Amino acid sequence: IFREAGLKPIFGVEMYICDDMRERSKLQLSLGASVLPHITVIAATQVGYRNLLRLNRLSFSDGFYYRPRVDFDELIRYQEGLLVLSGCVGGYPSRILEAHGYEAMAEFLSKLAGRIERLVVEVIPEPGLALSHLATPALMRAAKELNIQWCLTADAHFPRPEDYEVEDLLLAVGINSRVDDPKRQLKLPEYQYCCSAVELIERAKLCAPDVPISEWKLGIKATVDLADAIDVEIPKAERVQFIKLNGLSADQELWKWVVAGLQRRLEAGQLPTDQVQAYKARAELEFQTFRRKAFADYLLAVIDVVNYMRGRDRLVMLRGSAS
């Protein structure tokens, strides 16, 4: 659908990154971050798409503590096919720069570039943030000195300028606050919409007036080139194949359950005796529908879960796919 409309979707996750995702510590202070920073991970290839899913799953299964988190070790382990952008103004590089100075930030980026093949230093000019006026020229300088690819991007939370009030309202609702509360902890700047390249360069000039416009144009081109090089399609779902039991297929195994269930209800007097044939015909019709839609494997999995719970005296309800 996207490609038919002339669009190319880009799949990525802005992940919470920490020193050790298995450590149950709300704050990760060793690199100068006072709150959990983000890092942007984008699938550049089909292999990268699968690795993106792996990292996302790990962030919830192994790394969840207040937030789903990954650490650098896991990111490096599953980096194949991924573009790793260094993050927004609240990311590790900017926070290290703020806390420990330029040399510490450059050392961090150098070490990271040595372990992540497709690391990109992301420069996001935010005129309303004091830290961005410090970080914007410093990040570009570090990328050039360390020979790391860099790009110029914008932090976009809503599509158009006129959408700001709606976005701000949703944000307030999300943190259980009032829009007009002067003490509200989180509030987006009004300029965080999907801006044009011209607007983005104007923001960059405000944050780093000494940098030539030609450099910012190169940063824009780098962003476009990165997007153009991405080639990912959501793969079609792979059908789960259960091991055949006693030589039976999933359809045959499911039909056994249907027949046994119908017989059990007949013997228990749960069905009207004058409608037995109608119930048998309906069971056959519904089973054939499941068979055509290849639902047998799924239903057998649900049966396993329900029987497992019932066999251990656990409460389980069965109602369609909500099981």
N, C-alpha and C positions, 0 to 999 in steps of 0.2 A: 504493500500500500504506500509506504513512504517513497520508494523509488519510482513508483508510477506517478507520484505527485512531484517528482524532481527533487526530492529531499533525501539526504543521507543521515540517518540517525547515528548519534555517537553515544556509546554506552560507557558510563563511568560512575564512580562513587566518590563522593567527598567523605573520606574515612577519618574517624578519630584515630590518631596515631600516638603511641606511648612507648616508653622504654621497654616495658615487659607486660604484655597483655594478660599474663596469668597472675600477675601481682595484684592483689586487691588493695589498691591505693587510689584514692580519688584524684590526687594530684601527682603529677610527674614533674618534679622540680629540677632534676639533675641537669637538664639542658636549658634551663632558664625559662621554662614555660610555667606560668602560674595557673593556667587552666589547660584542659586537653586541647591541643592544636589539631587542625585538619591537615590532610594531605589529599591531593586529587589524583585518583588512579583511573586511567582510561584504557579500555580495550582497543588495541590497534589491529589485532588479528583474531582469527577464530580461536587460536590457542589462548590468546590473551583474554578472550571472553570467558572461557572456562576457568582460567586462573582468577579472574575478577569474581566469579561466582564462588570459587573456593575461599578466597579471602573474605568475602562478605559473610559466608557461612561461618567461618572461623571466628569472625568478630562477634558473632552472637553466641556460638556454642562454647568457645573457649575464652573469649576476651571480654564478655559482657560484665561490666561493673559500672552501674549508673548509665553507661553508654556502651554501645557495641564498639570494641576497640581492636586494632591490630597493632603489632609492633614491627620494628624494622627487620628483625630476623625473618618473620613470616613473609613480609613484603618482598624481601630479597629472594626468599626461597621460591616464590611463585611469580617472579617478575617477567617470565618469558611472555612475549607478546603484549606487554603493557607499556603504556606511557605513564611515567610518574612525574607529576608536576609538583613543585616544591611547596605549594600551598598559598593561601591568601595572606593578608597582612597579619593575621593572627597565627600564622604557621610557625614552625620551629625556627627557620632562618631569621625572620624578623624579630622574634622574641629573644633569640640569642644575641642578635645585634643590639637590641635595646638593653639587655642585661649585662652583656660582657664585651661588647664592642665588635668592630669590623673583623679583626683578625680571627676571633673565635667563630664568627659566622662563616668566614671563608674556609676555615679549617673543617667545620662541620660539613659544608657543601662539598669540599674536596674529598673527604672520606666517603660521603654518600655516593658521589659520582664514581668512586673507585669500586663500589659494590653494586650499583644499579646502572645497567647498561644504557637505558633510555631515560635518563634523568633530564628534566627540563626545568630550568629556573623560571618561575612564574612571577612576572612583575605586574602587580595590580595597583595602579595609582588610585588612592582614596583621598581626595582633597580635604575631606572633613576629619581625617584622622591624623594626629600629630605624628604617630609612628610611621605612617606612610610617607611623609615628607623626608624622614630619615632613611627608610628602607628602599624606596623606589630607586634612587641613584646608586645606593650601596649594592643592591641585588644585581643591577645591570653591570656594575663595575666588577663584582666578583665573578659573574658568569664569563665576562671577557677575559679577565686575568687567569681564570682556571680553565678556559677553553671548554665551557659547558654551554650547551644550547640554551637559549633563553627565548621567551616570547612575552608579548604584551597582551594582557587580557583584562576583562572587567568582571567584577562580582555582580551578577545579575540575579535578583530575587523575584522580579516581576517583569512582564513584557514591555509595558509602556509607561511613560511618566504619569498618565492619568490613572493608572492602576494602584498608585501608592497608597491611597487611603484604604482601599479594600485590603491590600496586603498588610498594612499596619493594624487594621482591625483583627484580621485573622491571627496575626502574631500575638496581639494582646490576649485574645481568647485562648490561644495555645499555652500561654504562661499564666493564665488565670488572673489577669490584671485588667485595669481600665485603660482605655486609650489616653485619657487625660491625666493619668497618674504621674506626677512629676518624678516620683521615685521608681518608675518602671525600670526594671533591670535591662531589658532588651528592646532596642528601638532601631529600625533600619534607617539609613540615610535616604533621603528622597531621590538621590541620583543612582540608586542601585537597580536600574532597569537595563534592558538590552539596548545599549547605546550603539551609535554608529562609530566607525573608525575615526572620523573627524572629532567627535566628542571625546573619544578615548584619548586621542593625542592631546586635546586641550587639557584634560585632567592630568596627563603625564607632565605637561609643561608647568602646571601649577605646583606639582610635587617635586619636580626637578628642573627648574628653569634654565640651568646651565647646560643641559643635554641638548644637542642639536635635534631639530625635528626629523632630520634624515635617519637618525638612530631609532626614533620611535616608529617611523615607517617600516624599518627593517623588522622591528618587533611585531608589528601588525602582520607583515608578510610571513613571518615565522609561524604565527598562529594559524593563518590560512593554510600554509603548507602542511602543518601537522594534521589539520583536519582533512585535507585532501588525501593524505597518505593512509588514512584509516580505512580499513576494508573489513567490515564485520557484518554478518547477518545472523539474526537469531536462528539457531538450528531448530529443525523440526523435532518435536518430542520423540524420544525413543520409547517404543512400546516395551513395557516390562514383560519378560518371559519367565514364568515360573517353571521350576523343574517339574517334568511330568511325573505324576504319582501313579505307580502301577500301570504305566503305559498310557495314561489318560492325558488328553489335552486339558487346558484350562476350561474350555467350553464344556467338555464332558464332565469334568469334576464339578463345575457349577451346576450342571443339570442334575447330578446326583443329589446335591444339596436341595434343589428345588423339589424334586420328587419326594425326598425324605421328609421335607418340611410339610408338604401337602398331605402326605400319608399320615404324619403325626397329628395334624389338625383334624383329619377325618376320623381317626381312631379316638381322639379325645372329644369328639362331638362338637367341635368348634365351628363346623361348617353346616349349613342347612342341607339335609339329605336330598332334597329335591333339586339342589343346584350344584351337585358334585361335578357334572359334566361341564357346566359353565365355568366353574373355578379351574378345572383342568385345562379348558380351552384358553382361559385368560393367562394362566401360568405359562402355557406354551407360547402365546403371543408375546408376553413380556420377555420371556427368555430369548426368543428370536431377535427381539429389539436389542437386548444387551449384546447378543452375539454379533449382530451386524455392526454395532458401535465399538466392538472390541473392549467391552467393559468387564469381561470375565475375570481377568487378572486382578483388576482393581477390587472387584467385589470379593474375591477370595482373600485379598489382603485385609479387607474390612472384617470378614468373618474371622480371620485369625486374631485380629486385635480384640474383637468383642468376646470371643471364646476364651482368650487369654485372661481378660479382665474378670469375666464371670467365674472362671475356674479358680480365681484367687479372691473371690468374695469382694470384688471392687465394683463400685457403682459405674455402670456404663449405659448410655442411652443410644438407641439405634434409630436414626431418622434420616434416610437418604444419605447424601454425601456429607452431611453435617456430623456423621459418626466420628 
